[in-house]
Amino acid sequence: MHAFILAAVVLATPTPIPAATPQALPYPAYGTPAPGAAVQRAQPGVPVSVTLAQSIAIAAARSPVLAIARSDYRLTQLSVDLARTGLYPNLAGTASVTRSFGARGGNSGAIGGGFTSEGLNATLRQFILDGGKVISQIRQAQSGQLAGAGTYQRSLQTLAFNVAQAYYNALQAESATQLAVQVVHQNEVQESLVTAQLRAGTASRVDLATAQLPTAQARVALVRAQGNQLSALAAFANQLGLDASALVMPVNDTPANPAASLLTQQKVDYDQAVARAFLERPDYLAAQYTAQAAAYNVRAQRAGLLPTLTGNAAYGTNSTTATGTDFRTGGSAGVTLSIPIFDQGVTRVQIAQAQTQADIANSQLDESKLTVELNVRQALVGLISAQAAVGQAQAELSKAQEILRATQAQYRAGVTTLPLLLNAQVGLTQAETDELNAVYALRQAEQTYLFALGENDLGASTL
C-alpha cells in the first residue's frame, strides 16, 4: 500500500518510512497476540486492490440497499403499465351449462320437471369519453416513474458517497498506522541515544525515563491505530456488500501535491454550483416529478364529476329448449352515457384529498430546493476550507521539521535540554498527524461536494 506519510528527521539520519504493511505487523503490535482478529480473506471475483470507481461498481452490484431501491423503481414502471390498461378494451367470454330443477307447485302440489340451458357468449366494453380520467392517471403514473428514477439515482449516489467515505477512512487509518510505526521508531532512536549517553556518564536515569515515556505513549498510539485500521477496513468491505473479513484494500489516489484537488471541474462560485445542482440533483428532480404526479391526480379525481360514455357489444349463442338444444345466436351493440348526480360526496372528498396531497408535494419541493442550496453552500465552504487547511498543515510540518533539526543541533552541542528536544519531537509528530488528517479531510470534502451537486455516482448507474 502507498500511504501518504512525510518522513521526519531524527538526529542526523532521516527516519525511513516503514515498508511493511500494517497486516505484516503482529496484532496487536504489543501485548497478547490475537492473529485471528486480523485475518482477511480474498473474495472470488473481487480484486484485492480497488480504486474508488471499482469500489462503487462492486457496491452497486452487491449492495442489498441498492437492490431494494431498484425494486422500488421497478414498481413505478409497473404502475405505468397498469394505468395504460384503461385505454384498452375489455373483452370477456363465458361458457355455461346450467341444470335447473322444478319445484313443488303451490295449490296443485305438482312437481315441475327440470330443464337444461347452455350458452357461449362474449362481451366487449370500451370507454369512449371519461372526462380525461384515464389520461390523467397515465400521466400521473409516468410522472411517478420519473420520480422513482430520480429516487433510485439518488440512492445510488448515497451509496457511492458512503463507499467513498469508507474508502478514504480506510486509507487514512492505514496511513495513521504507518505514521504510528514511524513515530515509535523515532522515539526508540531517541531513547537509544539517551541510553548511550547514560552509559557514557553524560545523562542521568531521569533523562532516560524522560525519553522512555514518549516511546511508551507512541506504542499505545500504534496499537490503537492498528485497531482503527482493522475496523475501517471491515467497514469498507461492508459498504461494498462483502464480508467484513474480506481482503479488499483501497488504492491511494492522493496526488503528489496533496493540496491539489481531485475534482476535474471544480465550481468555486456558489451561484454556478447551485444552478448545476438544480439540474443534476436527482432527488430535487424527483420532488418536481412527484409534485407533477400529484397535480395529475387532482385532475383524475375531478374527472369523476364529469359524464362518461362507454361502448358495449355482446354476441353469443344459447340453447332455447328444455333439453339444452336448438341453439340460437344473438348479439347487441350500444353506448351508455353515465352522468354523475349524487354519490354521497365521495368524489368531492377524493378531490380534496388529492389537492391536499398536491399541496404537500409542492411544499416538499420547496423544502428540497432549500436543502439543495444548503448542501451546496456547506459543501463548497467545506471544500475551500479543506484545501486551505492542507496548505497550512504543510507549512506547519515544514516549520516543525526546521525546529526539530535546530533543537537536535543544540542538544548535540549541549546548549539545550532533553525535554526541549522531546517537545520538538512531539511538535513534529503533531504536525505529521495534522497534515495526514488535513489531506484526508480534503478527500472527504471533495466527495461531499460532488454529492451535494449530484455528480458522484461515477457512471455506475444501472437503471
C-alpha positions as CSV (number, residue, x, y, z in Angstrom):
1,M,0.0,0.0,0.0
2,H,1.1,3.6,-0.6
3,A,0.2,5.5,2.5
4,F,0.7,9.3,2.5
5,I,3.5,9.9,5.1
6,L,6.2,12.5,5.3
7,A,9.3,11.2,6.9
8,A,10.6,13.1,9.9
9,V,14.2,13.9,10.6
10,V,15.6,12.4,13.8
11,L,19.1,13.3,14.8
12,A,21.4,13.1,11.8
13,T,19.6,10.5,9.8
14,P,16.1,10.7,8.2
15,T,13.6,8.2,9.7
16,P,12.7,5.7,6.9
17,I,9.1,5.1,6.0
18,P,8.3,1.5,7.1
19,A,8.0,-0.7,4.1
20,A,5.9,-3.4,5.9
21,T,2.1,-3.1,5.6
22,P,0.1,-3.0,8.8
23,Q,-1.1,-6.5,8.2
24,A,2.6,-7.7,8.4
25,L,2.9,-6.4,11.9
26,P,1.8,-8.6,14.8
27,Y,-1.7,-7.6,16.0
28,P,-1.6,-6.1,18.5
29,A,2.0,-4.9,18.0
30,Y,2.4,-5.0,21.8
31,G,0.6,-7.3,24.1
32,T,-1.1,-10.7,23.8
33,P,-1.2,-11.7,20.1
34,A,-4.6,-12.1,18.5
35,P,-3.8,-13.1,14.9
36,G,-7.2,-14.4,14.1
37,A,-8.8,-11.0,14.5
38,A,-6.6,-9.5,11.8
39,V,-7.1,-12.3,9.2
40,Q,-8.5,-11.1,5.8
41,R,-9.7,-13.4,3.1
42,A,-9.7,-12.8,-0.7
43,Q,-13.2,-12.9,-2.2
44,P,-13.9,-14.7,-5.5
45,G,-14.2,-12.2,-8.3
46,V,-13.2,-9.2,-6.2
47,P,-9.7,-7.7,-6.7
48,V,-7.5,-7.3,-3.6
49,S,-6.7,-3.6,-4.5
50,V,-9.5,-1.5,-5.8
51,T,-9.9,2.1,-7.0
52,L,-12.8,4.3,-5.9
53,A,-14.6,3.7,-9.2
54,Q,-14.2,0.0,-8.8
55,S,-15.4,0.1,-5.2
56,I,-18.6,1.9,-6.3
57,A,-19.2,-0.6,-9.1
58,I,-18.8,-3.5,-6.7
59,A,-21.1,-1.9,-4.2
60,A,-23.7,-1.2,-6.9
61,A,-23.7,-4.8,-7.9
62,R,-23.7,-6.3,-4.4
63,S,-25.4,-3.9,-2.0
64,P,-28.8,-5.1,-0.8
65,V,-29.8,-1.5,-0.1
66,L,-29.5,-0.6,-3.8
67,A,-31.3,-3.8,-4.7
68,I,-34.3,-2.6,-2.6
69,A,-34.2,0.8,-4.3
70,R,-34.0,-0.9,-7.7
71,S,-37.1,-2.9,-6.9
72,D,-39.0,0.2,-5.8
73,Y,-38.2,1.8,-9.1
74,R,-39.5,-1.3,-10.9
75,L,-42.8,-0.9,-9.1
76,T,-43.2,2.6,-10.5
77,Q,-42.6,1.2,-14.0
78,L,-45.3,-1.4,-13.5
79,S,-47.7,1.4,-12.3
80,V,-47.4,3.0,-15.7
81,D,-48.3,-0.3,-17.4
82,L,-51.3,-0.7,-15.1
83,A,-52.5,2.8,-15.8
84,R,-52.3,2.3,-19.6
85,T,-54.7,-0.7,-19.4
86,G,-57.5,1.8,-19.0
87,L,-57.1,2.7,-22.7
88,Y,-57.6,-0.9,-23.9
89,P,-61.0,-2.6,-24.5
90,N,-62.3,-5.2,-22.0
91,L,-63.2,-8.5,-23.7
92,A,-64.7,-11.3,-21.7
93,G,-66.0,-14.7,-22.8
94,T,-68.3,-17.0,-20.9
95,A,-69.4,-20.6,-21.4
96,S,-72.2,-22.0,-19.2
97,V,-74.1,-25.2,-18.7
98,T,-77.0,-24.9,-16.2
99,R,-79.4,-27.6,-15.0
100,S,-82.5,-26.3,-13.3
101,F,-84.9,-28.4,-11.3
102,G,-88.6,-27.8,-10.9
103,A,-90.3,-27.1,-7.5
104,R,-93.4,-28.4,-5.8
105,G,-96.4,-26.4,-7.1
106,G,-98.4,-24.3,-4.7
107,N,-102.1,-25.4,-4.6
108,S,-101.9,-28.2,-7.1
109,G,-99.0,-30.0,-5.4
110,A,-97.5,-30.8,-8.8
111,I,-93.8,-31.3,-9.2
112,G,-92.3,-29.4,-12.1
113,G,-89.7,-31.0,-14.4
114,G,-86.1,-29.9,-14.8
115,F,-84.5,-28.2,-17.8
116,T,-81.0,-27.5,-19.1
117,S,-79.6,-24.4,-20.7
118,E,-76.3,-24.0,-22.4
119,G,-74.6,-20.9,-23.8
120,L,-71.5,-19.4,-25.2
121,N,-71.2,-15.6,-25.1
122,A,-68.7,-12.8,-25.4
123,T,-68.9,-9.2,-24.3
124,L,-66.9,-6.2,-25.3
125,R,-66.6,-2.9,-23.3
126,Q,-64.6,0.2,-24.4
127,F,-64.7,3.6,-22.8
128,I,-65.1,6.5,-25.3
129,L,-65.1,9.5,-23.0
130,D,-64.4,9.7,-19.3
131,G,-63.6,13.4,-18.8
132,G,-59.8,12.7,-19.2
133,K,-59.6,10.5,-16.1
134,V,-57.6,7.7,-17.7
135,I,-55.2,10.0,-19.5
136,S,-54.6,11.9,-16.2
137,Q,-54.0,8.6,-14.4
138,I,-51.4,7.6,-17.1
139,R,-49.6,10.9,-16.8
140,Q,-49.7,10.6,-13.1
141,A,-48.1,7.2,-13.3
142,Q,-45.5,8.4,-15.8
143,S,-44.5,11.3,-13.5
144,G,-44.3,8.8,-10.6
145,Q,-42.0,6.7,-12.7
146,L,-39.7,9.7,-13.4
147,A,-39.7,10.5,-9.7
148,G,-38.9,6.9,-8.9
149,A,-36.0,7.0,-11.3
150,G,-34.7,10.1,-9.5
151,T,-35.1,8.4,-6.1
152,Y,-33.2,5.4,-7.4
153,Q,-30.4,7.5,-8.8
154,R,-30.0,9.4,-5.5
155,S,-29.9,6.0,-3.7
156,L,-27.0,5.1,-6.0
157,Q,-25.3,8.4,-5.2
158,T,-25.8,8.0,-1.5
159,L,-24.3,4.5,-1.7
160,A,-21.4,6.0,-3.7
161,F,-20.9,8.7,-1.1
162,N,-20.9,6.1,1.7
163,V,-18.4,4.0,-0.2
164,A,-16.2,7.0,-0.7
165,Q,-16.3,7.9,3.0
166,A,-15.3,4.3,3.9
167,Y,-12.7,4.3,1.2
168,Y,-10.9,7.4,2.5
169,N,-11.4,6.4,6.1
170,A,-9.6,3.2,5.4
171,L,-6.8,5.0,3.6
172,Q,-6.5,7.5,6.5
173,A,-6.5,4.7,9.1
174,E,-3.8,2.8,7.1
175,S,-1.7,6.0,6.9
176,A,-2.2,6.6,10.6
177,T,-0.8,3.2,11.4
178,Q,2.2,3.7,9.2
179,L,2.8,7.1,10.9
180,A,2.4,5.4,14.3
181,V,5.1,2.9,13.3
182,Q,7.3,5.7,12.3
183,V,6.8,7.7,15.5
184,V,7.6,4.6,17.6
185,H,10.9,4.2,15.6
186,Q,11.7,7.9,16.1
187,N,11.2,7.7,19.8
188,E,13.2,4.4,20.0
189,V,16.1,6.1,18.3
190,Q,15.9,9.0,20.7
191,E,15.7,6.6,23.7
192,S,18.8,4.7,22.3
193,L,20.7,7.9,22.2
194,V,19.9,8.8,25.8
195,T,20.8,5.2,26.8
196,A,24.2,5.6,25.1
197,Q,24.7,8.9,26.9
198,L,23.8,7.3,30.2
199,R,26.5,4.7,29.7
200,A,29.0,7.4,28.9
201,G,28.0,9.3,32.0
202,T,26.7,12.3,30.2
203,A,23.0,11.7,31.0
204,S,21.1,10.7,34.1
205,R,18.5,8.0,34.8
206,V,15.9,10.8,34.9
207,D,16.8,11.6,31.3
208,L,16.4,8.0,30.3
209,A,12.9,7.8,32.0
210,T,12.0,11.1,30.3
211,A,13.0,9.6,26.9
212,Q,11.2,6.3,27.6
213,L,7.8,8.0,28.2
214,P,7.3,9.2,24.6
215,T,8.2,5.7,23.4
216,A,5.6,4.1,25.6
217,Q,3.0,6.6,24.5
218,A,3.9,6.0,20.8
219,R,3.4,2.3,21.3
220,V,0.0,2.8,22.8
221,A,-0.9,5.0,19.8
222,L,0.3,2.3,17.4
223,V,-1.9,-0.4,19.0
224,R,-4.9,1.9,18.8
225,A,-4.1,2.8,15.2
226,Q,-3.9,-0.9,14.3
227,G,-7.4,-1.4,15.8
228,N,-8.8,1.6,14.0
229,Q,-7.4,0.4,10.7
230,L,-8.9,-3.1,11.0
231,S,-12.2,-1.6,11.9
232,A,-12.1,0.9,9.0
233,L,-11.2,-1.9,6.5
234,A,-14.1,-4.0,7.9
235,A,-16.5,-1.0,7.4
236,F,-15.1,-0.5,3.9
237,A,-15.8,-4.2,3.0
238,N,-19.3,-3.9,4.5
239,Q,-20.1,-0.9,2.3
240,L,-19.1,-2.9,-0.7
241,G,-21.6,-5.6,0.2
242,L,-18.8,-8.0,1.2
243,D,-18.0,-10.0,4.4
244,A,-16.3,-7.8,7.0
245,S,-13.2,-10.0,6.8
246,A,-12.8,-9.6,3.0
247,L,-9.4,-8.8,1.7
248,V,-10.1,-5.7,-0.3
249,M,-7.8,-2.7,0.0
250,P,-8.4,0.9,-1.3
251,V,-5.7,2.2,-3.7
252,N,-4.3,5.5,-2.6
253,D,-5.2,8.2,-5.1
254,T,-3.7,11.2,-3.3
255,P,-1.7,13.3,-5.9
256,A,2.0,14.2,-5.4
257,N,0.9,17.6,-4.2
258,P,-1.7,16.7,-1.5
259,A,-3.2,20.2,-1.7
260,A,-4.2,19.6,-5.3
261,S,-7.9,18.8,-5.9
262,L,-9.0,15.5,-7.5
263,L,-12.0,17.4,-8.9
264,T,-11.7,17.9,-12.7
265,Q,-14.3,20.7,-13.0
266,Q,-14.4,22.4,-9.6
267,K,-17.1,25.1,-9.4
268,V,-15.9,27.5,-6.7
269,D,-18.7,30.0,-7.4
270,Y,-21.8,29.4,-5.3
271,D,-24.3,30.6,-7.9
272,Q,-22.9,28.4,-10.6
273,A,-22.6,25.4,-8.3
274,V,-26.2,25.7,-7.1
275,A,-27.5,26.2,-10.6
276,R,-25.7,23.0,-11.6
277,A,-27.1,21.1,-8.6
278,F,-30.7,22.1,-9.6
279,L,-30.0,20.5,-13.0
280,E,-28.2,17.4,-11.6
281,R,-29.6,16.5,-8.2
282,P,-31.9,13.5,-8.8
283,D,-33.7,13.9,-5.5
284,Y,-34.6,17.5,-6.4
285,L,-35.8,16.3,-9.9
286,A,-37.8,13.5,-8.2
287,A,-39.5,16.1,-6.0
288,Q,-40.5,18.1,-9.1
289,Y,-42.0,14.9,-10.7
290,T,-43.8,14.0,-7.5
291,A,-45.5,17.4,-7.4
292,Q,-46.4,16.9,-11.1
293,A,-47.8,13.5,-10.4
294,A,-49.9,15.0,-7.6
295,A,-51.3,17.6,-9.9
296,Y,-52.4,14.9,-12.4
297,N,-54.0,13.0,-9.6
298,V,-56.2,16.1,-8.8
299,R,-57.3,16.2,-12.5
300,A,-58.1,12.5,-12.4
301,Q,-60.2,12.9,-9.3
302,R,-62.1,15.9,-10.8
303,A,-62.9,13.8,-13.8
304,G,-65.2,11.8,-11.5
305,L,-67.7,14.7,-11.7
306,L,-67.9,14.5,-15.5
307,P,-70.1,12.2,-17.6
308,T,-68.7,9.1,-19.1
309,L,-69.5,7.5,-22.4
310,T,-68.9,3.7,-22.8
311,G,-69.4,1.5,-25.8
312,N,-70.8,-2.0,-25.2
313,A,-71.2,-5.0,-27.5
314,A,-72.2,-8.6,-26.9
315,Y,-72.5,-11.7,-29.1
316,G,-73.4,-15.3,-28.2
317,T,-75.3,-18.5,-28.8
318,N,-77.6,-20.0,-26.3
319,S,-80.0,-23.0,-26.1
320,T,-83.7,-22.5,-26.4
321,T,-85.2,-25.8,-25.4
322,A,-85.6,-27.6,-22.0
323,T,-83.0,-30.2,-23.1
324,G,-80.3,-27.7,-23.8
325,T,-80.5,-27.8,-27.6
326,D,-81.7,-25.7,-30.5
327,F,-79.0,-23.0,-30.2
328,R,-79.8,-19.5,-31.4
329,T,-77.3,-16.8,-31.9
330,G,-77.8,-13.2,-30.8
331,G,-75.9,-10.0,-30.3
332,S,-76.3,-6.4,-29.2
333,A,-74.3,-3.1,-29.5
334,G,-74.8,0.2,-27.9
335,V,-73.4,3.1,-25.9
336,T,-74.0,4.0,-22.3
337,L,-73.9,7.6,-21.1
338,S,-73.4,7.9,-17.3
339,I,-74.0,11.2,-15.7
340,P,-73.0,11.5,-12.0
341,I,-75.7,13.2,-10.0
342,F,-75.1,12.4,-6.4
343,D,-72.5,9.9,-5.0
344,Q,-72.8,10.8,-1.3
345,G,-70.0,13.3,-1.7
346,V,-67.3,10.6,-2.2
347,T,-65.8,12.3,-5.3
348,R,-65.6,15.7,-3.7
349,V,-63.8,14.2,-0.7
350,Q,-61.4,12.4,-3.1
351,I,-60.7,15.7,-4.9
352,A,-60.0,17.4,-1.6
353,Q,-57.6,14.6,-0.6
354,A,-55.8,14.8,-3.9
355,Q,-55.5,18.6,-3.6
356,T,-54.1,18.2,-0.1
357,Q,-51.6,15.7,-1.4
358,A,-50.6,18.1,-4.1
359,D,-50.1,20.9,-1.6
360,I,-47.8,18.6,0.4
361,A,-45.8,17.6,-2.7
362,N,-45.3,21.3,-3.5
363,S,-44.2,22.1,0.0
364,Q,-41.8,19.1,-0.2
365,L,-40.5,20.5,-3.5
366,D,-39.8,23.9,-1.8
367,E,-38.1,22.0,1.1
368,S,-36.0,20.1,-1.4
369,K,-34.9,23.3,-3.1
370,L,-33.8,24.8,0.3
371,T,-31.9,21.5,1.1
372,V,-30.0,21.6,-2.2
373,E,-29.0,25.2,-1.6
374,L,-27.8,24.5,2.0
375,N,-25.9,21.3,0.9
376,V,-24.1,23.2,-1.9
377,R,-23.2,26.1,0.3
378,Q,-21.9,24.0,3.1
379,A,-20.0,21.6,0.8
380,L,-18.4,24.5,-1.1
381,V,-17.3,26.2,2.1
382,G,-16.0,22.9,3.4
383,L,-14.1,22.2,0.3
384,I,-12.4,25.6,0.2
385,S,-11.6,25.4,3.9
386,A,-10.2,21.8,3.5
387,Q,-7.9,23.0,0.6
388,A,-6.6,25.9,2.7
389,A,-6.1,23.6,5.7
390,V,-3.8,21.3,3.7
391,G,-1.6,24.2,2.7
392,Q,-1.4,25.4,6.3
393,A,-0.7,21.8,7.6
394,Q,2.2,21.6,5.1
395,A,3.6,24.9,6.4
396,E,3.2,23.6,10.0
397,L,5.1,20.4,9.1
398,S,7.9,22.3,7.4
399,K,8.3,24.5,10.5
400,A,8.2,21.6,12.9
401,Q,10.9,19.8,10.9
402,E,13.0,23.0,11.0
403,I,12.6,23.4,14.7
404,L,13.5,19.7,15.3
405,R,16.7,20.0,13.3
406,A,17.7,23.1,15.1
407,T,16.9,21.6,18.5
408,Q,18.8,18.5,17.7
409,A,21.9,20.5,16.8
410,Q,21.6,22.5,20.0
411,Y,21.2,19.3,22.0
412,R,24.3,17.7,20.4
413,A,26.2,20.9,21.3
414,G,24.9,20.8,24.8
415,V,23.2,24.1,24.8
416,T,19.6,22.8,25.3
417,T,17.9,20.2,27.4
418,L,16.4,16.8,26.6
419,P,12.8,18.0,27.5
420,L,13.1,20.7,24.9
421,L,14.3,18.2,22.3
422,L,11.4,15.8,23.2
423,N,9.0,18.7,22.9
424,A,10.3,19.4,19.4
425,Q,9.8,15.7,18.6
426,V,6.2,15.9,19.9
427,G,5.7,19.0,17.7
428,L,6.8,17.2,14.6
429,T,4.6,14.2,15.4
430,Q,1.6,16.5,15.8
431,A,2.4,18.3,12.6
432,E,2.6,15.0,10.7
433,T,-0.7,14.0,12.2
434,D,-2.3,17.3,11.3
435,E,-1.2,17.0,7.7
436,L,-2.4,13.5,7.4
437,N,-5.8,14.5,8.8
438,A,-5.9,17.6,6.6
439,V,-5.2,15.5,3.4
440,Y,-8.0,13.1,4.0
441,A,-10.4,15.8,5.2
442,L,-9.8,17.3,1.7
443,R,-10.6,13.9,0.1
444,Q,-13.8,13.7,2.1
445,A,-14.7,17.3,1.4
446,E,-14.3,16.6,-2.3
447,Q,-16.8,13.7,-2.1
448,T,-19.2,15.7,-0.1
449,Y,-19.1,18.5,-2.7
450,L,-19.8,16.0,-5.5
451,F,-22.6,14.5,-3.5
452,A,-24.1,18.0,-3.0
453,L,-24.0,18.6,-6.7
454,G,-25.4,15.2,-7.6
455,E,-22.3,14.2,-9.6
456,N,-20.7,11.4,-7.5
457,D,-22.0,8.2,-9.0
458,L,-19.1,8.0,-11.4
459,G,-21.3,6.5,-14.2
460,A,-22.2,3.5,-12.0
461,S,-26.0,3.8,-12.7
462,T,-27.8,0.6,-13.6
463,L,-31.3,1.9,-14.3
